[in-house]
Amino acid sequence: MKQKINIFISSAFSNNSTFVLLLGLCSILATSSTLSSAVGMGLAVMIVLMMTNLIISLLRKIIPAEIRIPVYIIIIASTVTVVDMLMKAFTPELTITLGVYLQLIVVNCIIMARAEVFASKNKPLDSLIDGFGTAFGYLISIIVLSLLREIIGTGSLTFVNPFTNATVFSWTIFDARYAISLMVSNTGAFLILGLLLAAINALSMLISSHKKRRKEALIAKGGQG
Amino acid sequence: MGIVTLIISAMLVSNVVLVRFLGTCPFLGVSKKISNAIGLGLATIFVVFFSSLLSYGLYHLVLKPLGLEFLSLVSFILIIASFVQFVEMFLKKYIPSLYRSLGIYLPLITTNCIVLAIALENIGNNYSLVETIVYSLSVSAGFLLVLILFSVIRERIDSLNRVPQAFKGAAIALIITALMTMAFFGFQGLV
């Protein structure tokens, strides 16, 4: 059980695909302008990643090593086609909002990377957890980015249920007159992601220097004692 | 839409990287040196042109007459992957000098979303054969243009060596890109 939790934490946080590995930025940047589209994209990626990881892990002993990449591509493309068709049927408005980025999940490096690095070498259940963890990290990243963009850019926060197209909540955080509408546009996407990366870098540098100082203090103390 | 309008809108007004976020990975990854940027940009133009022609032909000659439109995503990605592989083998055997200068970028192009996006959009927008050729060439030329501009700025920023520690690498690159998108807003009124 503890090993399973470790797989989840490693794939979701310490190897976060967006902020640590910088993979799959196209869809993160393009669909994070509102919370609703970000959640939709994150969940679509989650379904695709869990399905492909599970299928590839189940077939890992049958797939010949020489042609594994084309086989993975076919599995991923078929899964995305299925998800795309289901979403066209049940969440038509969301599909229009996500546009071509939904089908571009096929070339999202995260999915290929997990197939090659994890699912092709591990048991089905572990691969399913890894897929869930990686996609969870993706979902968290895209939600954080969309929250910042929507709140700073419009001054309010709205969430629309993709199935019924009814507004679930719509909060006004501050007056729209003070909103910086640039943040909803593509400039805001690049700018906020850049600033977030810098903040994460600064935080991790702070933590590592703190750890180093504590270690030195401990050594100094030990030397005196 | 006129051909000139199509070229301007595909290259500048809705630039692939800056406005539509496609190809962000190679844009950030292969822009540290201008020579690499030019190599990747030219290789992308080449692959985009031929793979969109191939997928256009496949869609209109095979998939549509047989009523298999739902297979377009699977077949396009296969076409792109095998075309890239084919080009790599061909260059390695017959034009080794070009292979050496482009070689490392070719496999990267399969995972470049620009290629697949253009193949899908040519079908989605119901472009004719001429429009397909013009559209795929001008979108990838827009990629080359932005990649060169960006790598020039980046070389200069890196040589100045004044970037704060936390902003080094991808963070400052994304912020430069944000400033470039603002400059490209100027083209918005053109079409």
Interface residues (C-beta under 8 A of the other chain):
Chain A: L22 L23 G24 L25 C26 S27 L29 A30 I69 P70 I73 I74 A77 S78 V80 T81 D84 M85 V100 Q103 L104 V106 V107 N108 C109 M112 L182 S185 N186 T187 G188 A189 F190 L191 L193 G194 L195 L197 A198 A199 N201 A202 M205
Chain B: L18 V19 R20 F21 L22 G23 T24 C25 L28 F70 L71 L73 V74 I77 L78 A81 S82 T110 T111 N112 C113 L116 A117 L120 E121 G124 P164 Q165 A166 F167 K168 A170 A171 I172 A173 L174 I175 T177 A178 T181 M182 F185
